[in-house]
């Protein structure tokens, strides 16, 4: 009864939306030297 | 078909989201790999148009 399509869409959009700020924060913490 | 193309779009998006800020922050890295990133952006835009066209064809059948 799980809607796998919606689950996939949520996971895909979630990871894409969270990855950007995460990379920026990591870059800022390591002062641009990753 | 559309699912595979969308999965590819998600993967390219994730790749660009991670690599573009790192390349911009690393001195000299953007200039070195500019053409690769341009190809990545072109592939991303092309994929969006291809998915839209495929969806249009699929829903008009």
PDB file of all chains, atoms N, CA, C and O in Angstrom:
ATOM      1  N   UNK A   1       0.817  -1.217   0.000  1.00  0.00           N
ATOM      2  CA  UNK A   1       0.000   0.000   0.000  1.00  0.00           C
ATOM      3  C   UNK A   1       0.855   1.273   0.000  1.00  0.00           C
ATOM      4  O   UNK A   1       0.333   2.387   0.052  1.00  0.00           O
ATOM      5  N   UNK A   2       2.182   1.082  -0.060  1.00  0.00           N
ATOM      6  CA  UNK A   2       3.072   2.258  -0.077  1.00  0.00           C
ATOM      7  C   UNK A   2       3.149   2.815  -1.499  1.00  0.00           C
ATOM      8  O   UNK A   2       3.343   2.063  -2.455  1.00  0.00           O
ATOM      9  N   UNK A   3       2.997   4.132  -1.633  1.00  0.00           N
ATOM     10  CA  UNK A   3       3.115   4.765  -2.943  1.00  0.00           C
ATOM     11  C   UNK A   3       4.595   5.013  -3.227  1.00  0.00           C
ATOM     12  O   UNK A   3       5.163   6.023  -2.811  1.00  0.00           O
ATOM     13  N   UNK A   4       5.204   4.070  -3.943  1.00  0.00           N
ATOM     14  CA  UNK A   4       6.660   4.125  -4.153  1.00  0.00           C
ATOM     15  C   UNK A   4       7.068   5.311  -5.015  1.00  0.00           C
ATOM     16  O   UNK A   4       8.161   5.856  -4.857  1.00  0.00           O
ATOM     17  N   UNK A   5       6.174   5.713  -5.939  1.00  0.00           N
ATOM     18  CA  UNK A   5       6.512   6.832  -6.821  1.00  0.00           C
ATOM     19  C   UNK A   5       6.653   8.136  -6.032  1.00  0.00           C
ATOM     20  O   UNK A   5       7.595   8.903  -6.229  1.00  0.00           O
ATOM     21  N   UNK A   6       5.688   8.366  -5.131  1.00  0.00           N
ATOM     22  CA  UNK A   6       5.746   9.571  -4.304  1.00  0.00           C
ATOM     23  C   UNK A   6       6.940   9.515  -3.362  1.00  0.00           C
ATOM     24  O   UNK A   6       7.606  10.523  -3.125  1.00  0.00           O
ATOM     25  N   UNK A   7       7.206   8.315  -2.824  1.00  0.00           N
ATOM     26  CA  UNK A   7       8.363   8.140  -1.926  1.00  0.00           C
ATOM     27  C   UNK A   7       9.661   8.489  -2.666  1.00  0.00           C
ATOM     28  O   UNK A   7      10.522   9.188  -2.130  1.00  0.00           O
ATOM     29  N   UNK A   8       9.791   7.993  -3.906  1.00  0.00           N
ATOM     30  CA  UNK A   8      10.971   8.291  -4.723  1.00  0.00           C
ATOM     31  C   UNK A   8      11.095   9.766  -5.030  1.00  0.00           C
ATOM     32  O   UNK A   8      12.189  10.327  -4.978  1.00  0.00           O
ATOM     33  N   UNK A   9       9.974  10.403  -5.352  1.00  0.00           N
ATOM     34  CA  UNK A   9       9.990  11.838  -5.653  1.00  0.00           C
ATOM     35  C   UNK A   9      10.419  12.639  -4.433  1.00  0.00           C
ATOM     36  O   UNK A   9      11.218  13.569  -4.544  1.00  0.00           O
ATOM     37  N   UNK A  10       9.884  12.274  -3.262  1.00  0.00           N
ATOM     38  CA  UNK A  10      10.233  12.994  -2.036  1.00  0.00           C
ATOM     39  C   UNK A  10      11.702  12.823  -1.695  1.00  0.00           C
ATOM     40  O   UNK A  10      12.375  13.784  -1.321  1.00  0.00           O
ATOM     41  N   UNK A  11      12.208  11.582  -1.824  1.00  0.00           N
ATOM     42  CA  UNK A  11      13.622  11.327  -1.526  1.00  0.00           C
ATOM     43  C   UNK A  11      14.518  12.100  -2.497  1.00  0.00           C
ATOM     44  O   UNK A  11      15.507  12.710  -2.090  1.00  0.00           O
ATOM     45  N   UNK A  12      14.154  12.068  -3.801  1.00  0.00           N
ATOM     46  CA  UNK A  12      14.964  12.754  -4.813  1.00  0.00           C
ATOM     47  C   UNK A  12      14.994  14.261  -4.576  1.00  0.00           C
ATOM     48  O   UNK A  12      16.065  14.867  -4.554  1.00  0.00           O
ATOM     49  N   UNK A  13      13.804  14.874  -4.396  1.00  0.00           N
ATOM     50  CA  UNK A  13      13.772  16.324  -4.177  1.00  0.00           C
ATOM     51  C   UNK A  13      14.423  16.690  -2.845  1.00  0.00           C
ATOM     52  O   UNK A  13      15.101  17.712  -2.741  1.00  0.00           O
ATOM     53  N   UNK A  14      14.217  15.855  -1.832  1.00  0.00           N
ATOM     54  CA  UNK A  14      14.810  16.122  -0.525  1.00  0.00           C
ATOM     55  C   UNK A  14      16.326  16.130  -0.567  1.00  0.00           C
ATOM     56  O   UNK A  14      16.966  17.052  -0.062  1.00  0.00           O
ATOM     57  N   UNK A  15      16.900  15.089  -1.179  1.00  0.00           N
ATOM     58  CA  UNK A  15      18.373  15.039  -1.236  1.00  0.00           C
ATOM     59  C   UNK A  15      18.925  16.192  -2.067  1.00  0.00           C
ATOM     60  O   UNK A  15      19.929  16.799  -1.693  1.00  0.00           O
ATOM     61  N   UNK A  16      18.274  16.499  -3.197  1.00  0.00           N
ATOM     62  CA  UNK A  16      18.765  17.594  -4.053  1.00  0.00           C
ATOM     63  C   UNK A  16      18.673  18.924  -3.313  1.00  0.00           C
ATOM     64  O   UNK A  16      19.599  19.733  -3.374  1.00  0.00           O
ATOM     65  N   UNK A  17      17.552  19.159  -2.609  1.00  0.00           N
ATOM     66  CA  UNK A  17      17.365  20.442  -1.923  1.00  0.00           C
ATOM     67  C   UNK A  17      18.295  20.584  -0.723  1.00  0.00           C
ATOM     68  O   UNK A  17      18.721  21.693  -0.403  1.00  0.00           O
ATOM     69  N   UNK A  18      18.618  19.471  -0.050  1.00  0.00           N
ATOM     70  CA  UNK A  18      19.471  19.546   1.145  1.00  0.00           C
ATOM     71  C   UNK A  18      20.958  19.509   0.803  1.00  0.00           C
ATOM     72  O   UNK A  18      21.782  20.027   1.557  1.00  0.00           O
ATOM     73  N   UNK A  19      21.307  18.890  -0.344  1.00  0.00           N
ATOM     74  CA  UNK A  19      22.719  18.740  -0.698  1.00  0.00           C
ATOM     75  C   UNK A  19      23.384  20.099  -0.941  1.00  0.00           C
ATOM     76  O   UNK A  19      24.524  20.311  -0.528  1.00  0.00           O
ATOM     77  N   UNK A  20      22.684  21.016  -1.603  1.00  0.00           N
ATOM     78  CA  UNK A  20      23.259  22.332  -1.930  1.00  0.00           C
ATOM     79  C   UNK A  20      23.722  23.088  -0.706  1.00  0.00           C
ATOM     80  O   UNK A  20      24.911  23.387  -0.599  1.00  0.00           O
ATOM     81  N   UNK A  21      22.818  23.420   0.244  1.00  0.00           N
ATOM     82  CA  UNK A  21      23.227  24.117   1.464  1.00  0.00           C
ATOM     83  C   UNK A  21      24.270  23.347   2.260  1.00  0.00           C
ATOM     84  O   UNK A  21      25.151  23.949   2.874  1.00  0.00           O
ATOM     85  N   UNK A  22      24.176  21.994   2.254  1.00  0.00           N
ATOM     86  CA  UNK A  22      25.157  21.186   2.992  1.00  0.00           C
ATOM     87  C   UNK A  22      26.561  21.412   2.440  1.00  0.00           C
ATOM     88  O   UNK A  22      27.518  21.555   3.201  1.00  0.00           O
ATOM     89  N   UNK A  23      26.681  21.442   1.095  1.00  0.00           N
ATOM     90  CA  UNK A  23      27.991  21.674   0.467  1.00  0.00           C
ATOM     91  C   UNK A  23      28.505  23.068   0.806  1.00  0.00           C
ATOM     92  O   UNK A  23      29.690  23.245   1.087  1.00  0.00           O
ATOM     93  N   UNK A  24      27.608  24.061   0.781  1.00  0.00           N
ATOM     94  CA  UNK A  24      28.016  25.442   1.092  1.00  0.00           C
ATOM     95  C   UNK A  24      28.509  25.543   2.535  1.00  0.00           C
ATOM     96  O   UNK A  24      29.541  26.160   2.802  1.00  0.00           O
ATOM     97  N   UNK A  25      27.759  24.927   3.476  1.00  0.00           N
ATOM     98  CA  UNK A  25      28.154  24.963   4.890  1.00  0.00           C
ATOM     99  C   UNK A  25      29.497  24.267   5.093  1.00  0.00           C
ATOM    100  O   UNK A  25      30.356  24.763   5.822  1.00  0.00           O
ATOM    101  N   UNK A  26      29.674  23.099   4.435  1.00  0.00           N
ATOM    102  CA  UNK A  26      30.948  22.372   4.533  1.00  0.00           C
ATOM    103  C   UNK A  26      32.099  23.210   4.001  1.00  0.00           C
ATOM    104  O   UNK A  26      33.167  23.274   4.610  1.00  0.00           O
ATOM    105  N   UNK A  27      31.870  23.861   2.840  1.00  0.00           N
ATOM    106  CA  UNK A  27      32.908  24.724   2.263  1.00  0.00           C
ATOM    107  C   UNK A  27      33.249  25.874   3.204  1.00  0.00           C
ATOM    108  O   UNK A  27      34.415  26.229   3.371  1.00  0.00           O
ATOM    109  N   UNK A  28      32.214  26.452   3.818  1.00  0.00           N
ATOM    110  CA  UNK A  28      32.449  27.580   4.723  1.00  0.00           C
ATOM    111  C   UNK A  28      33.232  27.135   5.955  1.00  0.00           C
ATOM    112  O   UNK A  28      34.146  27.828   6.402  1.00  0.00           O
ATOM    113  N   UNK A  29      32.860  25.956   6.506  1.00  0.00           N
ATOM    114  CA  UNK A  29      33.554  25.455   7.701  1.00  0.00           C
ATOM    115  C   UNK A  29      35.017  25.145   7.411  1.00  0.00           C
ATOM    116  O   UNK A  29      35.891  25.388   8.243  1.00  0.00           O
ATOM    117  N   UNK A  30      35.276  24.600   6.207  1.00  0.00           N
ATOM    118  CA  UNK A  30      36.656  24.254   5.858  1.00  0.00           C
ATOM    119  C   UNK A  30      37.339  25.388   5.101  1.00  0.00           C
ATOM    120  O   UNK A  30      38.397  25.189   4.504  1.00  0.00           O
ATOM    121  N   UNK A  31      36.746  26.560   5.125  1.00  0.00           N
ATOM    122  CA  UNK A  31      37.282  27.768   4.503  1.00  0.00           C
ATOM    123  C   UNK A  31      37.613  27.573   3.014  1.00  0.00           C
ATOM    124  O   UNK A  31      38.639  28.050   2.527  1.00  0.00           O
ATOM    125  N   UNK A  32      36.728  26.867   2.308  1.00  0.00           N
ATOM    126  CA  UNK A  32      36.872  26.685   0.853  1.00  0.00           C
ATOM    127  C   UNK A  32      37.892  25.663   0.444  1.00  0.00           C
ATOM    128  O   UNK A  32      38.160  25.500  -0.746  1.00  0.00           O
ATOM    129  N   UNK A  33      38.477  24.959   1.410  1.00  0.00           N
ATOM    130  CA  UNK A  33      39.521  23.989   1.065  1.00  0.00           C
ATOM    131  C   UNK A  33      39.024  22.562   1.319  1.00  0.00           C
ATOM    132  O   UNK A  33      39.356  21.944   2.331  1.00  0.00           O
ATOM    133  N   UNK A  34      38.214  22.048   0.366  1.00  0.00           N
ATOM    134  CA  UNK A  34      37.697  20.682   0.526  1.00  0.00           C
ATOM    135  C   UNK A  34      38.632  19.664  -0.131  1.00  0.00           C
ATOM    136  O   UNK A  34      38.359  18.464  -0.098  1.00  0.00           O
TER     137      UNK A  34
ATOM    138  N   UNK B   1      11.147   4.224 -19.239  1.00  0.00           N
ATOM    139  CA  UNK B   1      11.925   5.149 -20.081  1.00  0.00           C
ATOM    140  C   UNK B   1      12.033   6.526 -19.424  1.00  0.00           C
ATOM    141  O   UNK B   1      13.128   7.038 -19.192  1.00  0.00           O
ATOM    142  N   UNK B   2      10.853   7.120 -19.127  1.00  0.00           N
ATOM    143  CA  UNK B   2      10.857   8.438 -18.476  1.00  0.00           C
ATOM    144  C   UNK B   2      11.443   8.323 -17.068  1.00  0.00           C
ATOM    145  O   UNK B   2      12.124   9.233 -16.595  1.00  0.00           O
ATOM    146  N   UNK B   3      11.173   7.197 -16.403  1.00  0.00           N
ATOM    147  CA  UNK B   3      11.729   6.993 -15.057  1.00  0.00           C
ATOM    148  C   UNK B   3      13.244   6.960 -15.088  1.00  0.00           C
ATOM    149  O   UNK B   3      13.905   7.551 -14.234  1.00  0.00           O
ATOM    150  N   UNK B   4      13.803   6.253 -16.094  1.00  0.00           N
ATOM    151  CA  UNK B   4      15.261   6.171 -16.215  1.00  0.00           C
ATOM    152  C   UNK B   4      15.859   7.544 -16.513  1.00  0.00           C
ATOM    153  O   UNK B   4      16.886   7.919 -15.947  1.00  0.00           O
ATOM    154  N   UNK B   5      15.203   8.294 -17.411  1.00  0.00           N
ATOM    155  CA  UNK B   5      15.694   9.641 -17.748  1.00  0.00           C
ATOM    156  C   UNK B   5      15.633  10.556 -16.527  1.00  0.00           C
ATOM    157  O   UNK B   5      16.541  11.352 -16.291  1.00  0.00           O
ATOM    158  N   UNK B   6      14.550  10.433 -15.754  1.00  0.00           N
ATOM    159  CA  UNK B   6      14.417  11.259 -14.550  1.00  0.00           C
ATOM    160  C   UNK B   6      15.461  10.887 -13.513  1.00  0.00           C
ATOM    161  O   UNK B   6      16.017  11.755 -12.840  1.00  0.00           O
ATOM    162  N   UNK B   7      15.729   9.573 -13.386  1.00  0.00           N
ATOM    163  CA  UNK B   7      16.777   9.129 -12.455  1.00  0.00           C
ATOM    164  C   UNK B   7      18.131   9.698 -12.870  1.00  0.00           C
ATOM    165  O   UNK B   7      18.922  10.112 -12.023  1.00  0.00           O
ATOM    166  N   UNK B   8      18.394   9.716 -14.178  1.00  0.00           N
ATOM    167  CA  UNK B   8      19.643  10.296 -14.690  1.00  0.00           C
ATOM    168  C   UNK B   8      19.710  11.796 -14.390  1.00  0.00           C
ATOM    169  O   UNK B   8      20.765  12.320 -14.031  1.00  0.00           O
ATOM    170  N   UNK B   9      18.558  12.485 -14.544  1.00  0.00           N
ATOM    171  CA  UNK B   9      18.504  13.923 -14.245  1.00  0.00           C
ATOM    172  C   UNK B   9      18.798  14.184 -12.770  1.00  0.00           C
ATOM    173  O   UNK B   9      19.515  15.126 -12.432  1.00  0.00           O
ATOM    174  N   UNK B  10      18.243  13.346 -11.897  1.00  0.00           N
ATOM    175  CA  UNK B  10      18.494  13.490 -10.454  1.00  0.00           C
ATOM    176  C   UNK B  10      19.979  13.298 -10.159  1.00  0.00           C
ATOM    177  O   UNK B  10      20.563  14.045  -9.374  1.00  0.00           O
ATOM    178  N   UNK B  11      20.595  12.279 -10.800  1.00  0.00           N
ATOM    179  CA  UNK B  11      22.017  12.002 -10.552  1.00  0.00           C
ATOM    180  C   UNK B  11      22.895  13.147 -11.057  1.00  0.00           C
ATOM    181  O   UNK B  11      23.823  13.567 -10.366  1.00  0.00           O
ATOM    182  N   UNK B  12      22.602  13.658 -12.273  1.00  0.00           N
ATOM    183  CA  UNK B  12      23.382  14.782 -12.817  1.00  0.00           C
ATOM    184  C   UNK B  12      23.206  16.012 -11.935  1.00  0.00           C
ATOM    185  O   UNK B  12      24.165  16.739 -11.675  1.00  0.00           O
ATOM    186  N   UNK B  13      21.951  16.247 -11.467  1.00  0.00           N
ATOM    187  CA  UNK B  13      21.686  17.387 -10.586  1.00  0.00           C
ATOM    188  C   UNK B  13      22.511  17.289  -9.313  1.00  0.00           C
ATOM    189  O   UNK B  13      23.148  18.259  -8.901  1.00  0.00           O
ATOM    190  N   UNK B  14      22.497  16.109  -8.688  1.00  0.00           N
ATOM    191  CA  UNK B  14      23.270  15.915  -7.458  1.00  0.00           C
ATOM    192  C   UNK B  14      24.760  16.141  -7.712  1.00  0.00           C
ATOM    193  O   UNK B  14      25.442  16.787  -6.917  1.00  0.00           O
ATOM    194  N   UNK B  15      25.257  15.603  -8.828  1.00  0.00           N
ATOM    195  CA  UNK B  15      26.669  15.769  -9.169  1.00  0.00           C
ATOM    196  C   UNK B  15      27.048  17.225  -9.332  1.00  0.00           C
ATOM    197  O   UNK B  15      28.079  17.669  -8.827  1.00  0.00           O
ATOM    198  N   UNK B  16      26.200  17.979 -10.049  1.00  0.00           N
ATOM    199  CA  UNK B  16      26.497  19.395 -10.272  1.00  0.00           C
ATOM    200  C   UNK B  16      26.381  20.187  -8.979  1.00  0.00           C
ATOM    201  O   UNK B  16      27.183  21.087  -8.728  1.00  0.00           O
ATOM    202  N   UNK B  17      25.378  19.856  -8.147  1.00  0.00           N
ATOM    203  CA  UNK B  17      25.177  20.578  -6.879  1.00  0.00           C
ATOM    204  C   UNK B  17      26.405  20.433  -5.983  1.00  0.00           C
ATOM    205  O   UNK B  17      26.790  21.377  -5.293  1.00  0.00           O
ATOM    206  N   UNK B  18      27.018  19.248  -5.994  1.00  0.00           N
ATOM    207  CA  UNK B  18      28.181  19.018  -5.135  1.00  0.00           C
ATOM    208  C   UNK B  18      29.449  19.612  -5.757  1.00  0.00           C
ATOM    209  O   UNK B  18      30.225  20.269  -5.064  1.00  0.00           O
ATOM    210  N   UNK B  19      29.666  19.386  -7.066  1.00  0.00           N
ATOM    211  CA  UNK B  19      30.961  19.724  -7.663  1.00  0.00           C
ATOM    212  C   UNK B  19      31.110  21.202  -8.019  1.00  0.00           C
ATOM    213  O   UNK B  19      32.209  21.748  -7.925  1.00  0.00           O
ATOM    214  N   UNK B  20      30.006  21.865  -8.431  1.00  0.00           N
ATOM    215  CA  UNK B  20      30.136  23.259  -8.874  1.00  0.00           C
ATOM    216  C   UNK B  20      30.612  24.195  -7.751  1.00  0.00           C
ATOM    217  O   UNK B  20      31.557  24.950  -7.980  1.00  0.00           O
ATOM    218  N   UNK B  21      30.009  24.187  -6.545  1.00  0.00           N
ATOM    219  CA  UNK B  21      30.516  25.069  -5.497  1.00  0.00           C
ATOM    220  C   UNK B  21      31.954  24.750  -5.085  1.00  0.00           C
ATOM    221  O   UNK B  21      32.737  25.653  -4.788  1.00  0.00           O
ATOM    222  N   UNK B  22      32.300  23.439  -5.069  1.00  0.00           N
ATOM    223  CA  UNK B  22      33.673  23.050  -4.700  1.00  0.00           C
ATOM    224  C   UNK B  22      34.659  23.577  -5.738  1.00  0.00           C
ATOM    225  O   UNK B  22      35.715  24.106  -5.389  1.00  0.00           O
ATOM    226  N   UNK B  23      34.305  23.428  -7.024  1.00  0.00           N
ATOM    227  CA  UNK B  23      35.201  23.911  -8.085  1.00  0.00           C
ATOM    228  C   UNK B  23      35.321  25.427  -8.050  1.00  0.00           C
ATOM    229  O   UNK B  23      36.392  25.972  -8.317  1.00  0.00           O
ATOM    230  N   UNK B  24      34.222  26.114  -7.720  1.00  0.00           N
ATOM    231  CA  UNK B  24      34.268  27.583  -7.651  1.00  0.00           C
ATOM    232  C   UNK B  24      35.101  28.048  -6.470  1.00  0.00           C
ATOM    233  O   UNK B  24      35.757  29.087  -6.547  1.00  0.00           O
ATOM    234  N   UNK B  25      35.083  27.288  -5.370  1.00  0.00           N
ATOM    235  CA  UNK B  25      35.810  27.692  -4.172  1.00  0.00           C
ATOM    236  C   UNK B  25      37.307  27.383  -4.284  1.00  0.00           C
ATOM    237  O   UNK B  25      38.133  28.084  -3.699  1.00  0.00           O
ATOM    238  N   UNK B  26      37.655  26.324  -5.041  1.00  0.00           N
ATOM    239  CA  UNK B  26      39.067  25.945  -5.170  1.00  0.00           C
ATOM    240  C   UNK B  26      39.750  26.852  -6.192  1.00  0.00           C
ATOM    241  O   UNK B  26      39.301  26.935  -7.335  1.00  0.00           O
ATOM    242  N   UNK B  27      40.831  27.533  -5.799  1.00  0.00           N
ATOM    243  CA  UNK B  27      41.501  28.459  -6.719  1.00  0.00           C
ATOM    244  C   UNK B  27      42.012  27.753  -7.978  1.00  0.00           C
ATOM    245  O   UNK B  27      42.718  26.748  -7.897  1.00  0.00           O
ATOM    246  N   UNK B  28      41.642  28.298  -9.146  1.00  0.00           N
ATOM    247  CA  UNK B  28      42.112  27.772 -10.426  1.00  0.00           C
ATOM    248  C   UNK B  28      41.346  26.580 -10.945  1.00  0.00           C
ATOM    249  O   UNK B  28      41.477  26.216 -12.113  1.00  0.00           O
ATOM    250  N   UNK B  29      40.539  25.962 -10.083  1.00  0.00           N
ATOM    251  CA  UNK B  29      39.842  24.737 -10.487  1.00  0.00           C
ATOM    252  C   UNK B  29      38.739  25.019 -11.504  1.00  0.00           C
ATOM    253  O   UNK B  29      38.517  24.228 -12.420  1.00  0.00           O
ATOM    254  N   UNK B  30      38.048  26.149 -11.342  1.00  0.00           N
ATOM    255  CA  UNK B  30      36.947  26.477 -12.255  1.00  0.00           C
ATOM    256  C   UNK B  30      37.475  26.709 -13.678  1.00  0.00           C
ATOM    257  O   UNK B  30      36.892  26.240 -14.655  1.00  0.00           O
ATOM    258  N   UNK B  31      38.586  27.439 -13.770  1.00  0.00           N
ATOM    259  CA  UNK B  31      39.157  27.709 -15.093  1.00  0.00           C
ATOM    260  C   UNK B  31      39.589  26.408 -15.771  1.00  0.00           C
ATOM    261  O   UNK B  31      39.424  26.246 -16.980  1.00  0.00           O
ATOM    262  N   UNK B  32      40.143  25.483 -14.982  1.00  0.00           N
ATOM    263  CA  UNK B  32      40.637  24.215 -15.541  1.00  0.00           C
ATOM    264  C   UNK B  32      39.517  23.332 -16.058  1.00  0.00           C
ATOM    265  O   UNK B  32      39.637  22.719 -17.119  1.00  0.00           O
ATOM    266  N   UNK B  33      38.413  23.268 -15.297  1.00  0.00           N
ATOM    267  CA  UNK B  33      37.365  22.299 -15.635  1.00  0.00           C
ATOM    268  C   UNK B  33      36.087  22.965 -16.122  1.00  0.00           C
ATOM    269  O   UNK B  33      35.001  22.393 -16.033  1.00  0.00           O
ATOM    270  N   UNK B  34      36.232  24.206 -16.649  1.00  0.00           N
ATOM    271  CA  UNK B  34      35.063  24.952 -17.108  1.00  0.00           C
ATOM    272  C   UNK B  34      34.324  24.206 -18.217  1.00  0.00           C
ATOM    273  O   UNK B  34      33.095  24.148 -18.209  1.00  0.00           O
ATOM    274  N   UNK B  35      35.072  23.629 -19.181  1.00  0.00           N
ATOM    275  CA  UNK B  35      34.431  22.965 -20.326  1.00  0.00           C
ATOM    276  C   UNK B  35      33.659  21.728 -19.880  1.00  0.00           C
ATOM    277  O   UNK B  35      32.603  21.419 -20.432  1.00  0.00           O
ATOM    278  N   UNK B  36      34.192  21.016 -18.873  1.00  0.00           N
ATOM    279  CA  UNK B  36      33.468  19.847 -18.353  1.00  0.00           C
ATOM    280  C   UNK B  36      32.143  20.259 -17.712  1.00  0.00           C
ATOM    281  O   UNK B  36      31.113  19.612 -17.904  1.00  0.00           O
ATOM    282  N   UNK B  37      32.193  21.356 -16.944  1.00  0.00           N
ATOM    283  CA  UNK B  37      30.966  21.828 -16.305  1.00  0.00           C
ATOM    284  C   UNK B  37      29.967  22.317 -17.347  1.00  0.00           C
ATOM    285  O   UNK B  37      28.763  22.101 -17.214  1.00  0.00           O
ATOM    286  N   UNK B  38      30.480  22.985 -18.393  1.00  0.00           N
ATOM    287  CA  UNK B  38      29.584  23.438 -19.472  1.00  0.00           C
ATOM    288  C   UNK B  38      28.868  22.256 -20.100  1.00  0.00           C
ATOM    289  O   UNK B  38      27.672  22.326 -20.382  1.00  0.00           O
ATOM    290  N   UNK B  39      29.610  21.152 -20.323  1.00  0.00           N
ATOM    291  CA  UNK B  39      28.989  19.936 -20.863  1.00  0.00           C
ATOM    292  C   UNK B  39      27.932  19.395 -19.910  1.00  0.00           C
ATOM    293  O   UNK B  39      26.869  18.948 -20.341  1.00  0.00           O
ATOM    294  N   UNK B  40      28.228  19.438 -18.610  1.00  0.00           N
ATOM    295  CA  UNK B  40      27.274  18.971 -17.608  1.00  0.00           C
ATOM    296  C   UNK B  40      26.000  19.792 -17.611  1.00  0.00           C
ATOM    297  O   UNK B  40      24.898  19.248 -17.539  1.00  0.00           O
ATOM    298  N   UNK B  41      26.159  21.125 -17.697  1.00  0.00           N
ATOM    299  CA  UNK B  41      24.978  22.001 -17.731  1.00  0.00           C
ATOM    300  C   UNK B  41      24.166  21.770 -19.000  1.00  0.00           C
ATOM    301  O   UNK B  41      22.936  21.741 -18.965  1.00  0.00           O
ATOM    302  N   UNK B  42      24.877  21.602 -20.140  1.00  0.00           N
ATOM    303  CA  UNK B  42      24.179  21.351 -21.403  1.00  0.00           C
ATOM    304  C   UNK B  42      23.418  20.034 -21.344  1.00  0.00           C
ATOM    305  O   UNK B  42      22.283  19.949 -21.813  1.00  0.00           O
ATOM    306  N   UNK B  43      24.041  19.004 -20.768  1.00  0.00           N
ATOM    307  CA  UNK B  43      23.376  17.703 -20.639  1.00  0.00           C
ATOM    308  C   UNK B  43      22.134  17.836 -19.762  1.00  0.00           C
ATOM    309  O   UNK B  43      21.106  17.217 -20.039  1.00  0.00           O
ATOM    310  N   UNK B  44      22.231  18.653 -18.691  1.00  0.00           N
ATOM    311  CA  UNK B  44      21.105  18.841 -17.772  1.00  0.00           C
ATOM    312  C   UNK B  44      19.924  19.503 -18.482  1.00  0.00           C
ATOM    313  O   UNK B  44      18.787  19.044 -18.372  1.00  0.00           O
ATOM    314  N   UNK B  45      20.209  20.596 -19.217  1.00  0.00           N
ATOM    315  CA  UNK B  45      19.143  21.312 -19.939  1.00  0.00           C
ATOM    316  C   UNK B  45      18.540  20.409 -21.017  1.00  0.00           C
ATOM    317  O   UNK B  45      17.321  20.359 -21.185  1.00  0.00           O
ATOM    318  N   UNK B  46      19.410  19.692 -21.751  1.00  0.00           N
ATOM    319  CA  UNK B  46      18.926  18.788 -22.800  1.00  0.00           C
ATOM    320  C   UNK B  46      18.036  17.705 -22.212  1.00  0.00           C
ATOM    321  O   UNK B  46      17.014  17.343 -22.796  1.00  0.00           O
ATOM    322  N   UNK B  47      18.432  17.190 -21.051  1.00  0.00           N
ATOM    323  CA  UNK B  47      17.657  16.126 -20.398  1.00  0.00           C
ATOM    324  C   UNK B  47      16.274  16.627 -19.984  1.00  0.00           C
ATOM    325  O   UNK B  47      15.285  15.905 -20.114  1.00  0.00           O
ATOM    326  N   UNK B  48      16.204  17.875 -19.481  1.00  0.00           N
ATOM    327  CA  UNK B  48      14.911  18.458 -19.105  1.00  0.00           C
ATOM    328  C   UNK B  48      13.996  18.513 -20.333  1.00  0.00           C
ATOM    329  O   UNK B  48      12.822  18.150 -20.257  1.00  0.00           O
ATOM    330  N   UNK B  49      14.550  18.973 -21.472  1.00  0.00           N
ATOM    331  CA  UNK B  49      13.740  19.089 -22.695  1.00  0.00           C
ATOM    332  C   UNK B  49      13.332  17.711 -23.211  1.00  0.00           C
ATOM    333  O   UNK B  49      12.196  17.527 -23.646  1.00  0.00           O
ATOM    334  N   UNK B  50      14.259  16.731 -23.167  1.00  0.00           N
ATOM    335  CA  UNK B  50      13.962  15.378 -23.639  1.00  0.00           C
ATOM    336  C   UNK B  50      12.872  14.740 -22.781  1.00  0.00           C
ATOM    337  O   UNK B  50      11.968  14.089 -23.305  1.00  0.00           O
ATOM    338  N   UNK B  51      12.957  14.930 -21.433  1.00  0.00           N
ATOM    339  CA  UNK B  51      11.935  14.365 -20.540  1.00  0.00           C
ATOM    340  C   UNK B  51      10.580  15.005 -20.828  1.00  0.00           C
ATOM    341  O   UNK B  51       9.557  14.321 -20.854  1.00  0.00           O
ATOM    342  N   UNK B  52      10.578  16.327 -21.047  1.00  0.00           N
ATOM    343  CA  UNK B  52       9.315  17.016 -21.358  1.00  0.00           C
ATOM    344  C   UNK B  52       8.728  16.486 -22.655  1.00  0.00           C
ATOM    345  O   UNK B  52       7.522  16.256 -22.740  1.00  0.00           O
ATOM    346  N   UNK B  53       9.575  16.288 -23.674  1.00  0.00           N
ATOM    347  CA  UNK B  53       9.101  15.777 -24.964  1.00  0.00           C
ATOM    348  C   UNK B  53       8.581  14.352 -24.821  1.00  0.00           C
ATOM    349  O   UNK B  53       7.529  14.016 -25.365  1.00  0.00           O
ATOM    350  N   UNK B  54       9.316  13.511 -24.088  1.00  0.00           N
ATOM    351  CA  UNK B  54       8.903  12.117 -23.897  1.00  0.00           C
ATOM    352  C   UNK B  54       7.575  12.048 -23.147  1.00  0.00           C
ATOM    353  O   UNK B  54       6.712  11.231 -23.468  1.00  0.00           O
ATOM    354  N   UNK B  55       7.422  12.919 -22.140  1.00  0.00           N
ATOM    355  CA  UNK B  55       6.169  12.945 -21.384  1.00  0.00           C
ATOM    356  C   UNK B  55       5.018  13.428 -22.257  1.00  0.00           C
ATOM    357  O   UNK B  55       3.895  12.933 -22.157  1.00  0.00           O
ATOM    358  N   UNK B  56       5.313  14.407 -23.118  1.00  0.00           N
ATOM    359  CA  UNK B  56       4.282  14.901 -24.034  1.00  0.00           C
ATOM    360  C   UNK B  56       3.816  13.812 -24.979  1.00  0.00           C
ATOM    361  O   UNK B  56       2.617  13.645 -25.203  1.00  0.00           O
ATOM    362  N   UNK B  57       4.778  13.063 -25.540  1.00  0.00           N
ATOM    363  CA  UNK B  57       4.438  11.965 -26.445  1.00  0.00           C
ATOM    364  C   UNK B  57       3.655  10.891 -25.706  1.00  0.00           C
ATOM    365  O   UNK B  57       2.652  10.385 -26.209  1.00  0.00           O
ATOM    366  N   UNK B  58       4.127  10.542 -24.488  1.00  0.00           N
ATOM    367  CA  UNK B  58       3.483   9.466 -23.726  1.00  0.00           C
ATOM    368  C   UNK B  58       2.046   9.821 -23.345  1.00  0.00           C
ATOM    369  O   UNK B  58       1.167   8.959 -23.375  1.00  0.00           O
ATOM    370  N   UNK B  59       1.802  11.085 -22.986  1.00  0.00           N
ATOM    371  CA  UNK B  59       0.453  11.449 -22.551  1.00  0.00           C
ATOM    372  C   UNK B  59      -0.488  11.708 -23.722  1.00  0.00           C
ATOM    373  O   UNK B  59      -1.703  11.766 -23.533  1.00  0.00           O
ATOM    374  N   UNK B  60       0.058  11.865 -24.932  1.00  0.00           N
ATOM    375  CA  UNK B  60      -0.817  12.085 -26.085  1.00  0.00           C
ATOM    376  C   UNK B  60      -1.173  10.779 -26.791  1.00  0.00           C
ATOM    377  O   UNK B  60      -1.966  10.772 -27.732  1.00  0.00           O
ATOM    378  N   UNK B  61      -0.585   9.681 -26.334  1.00  0.00           N
ATOM    379  CA  UNK B  61      -0.890   8.382 -26.960  1.00  0.00           C
ATOM    380  C   UNK B  61      -2.282   7.881 -26.546  1.00  0.00           C
ATOM    381  O   UNK B  61      -2.704   6.807 -26.975  1.00  0.00           O
TER     382      UNK B  61
END
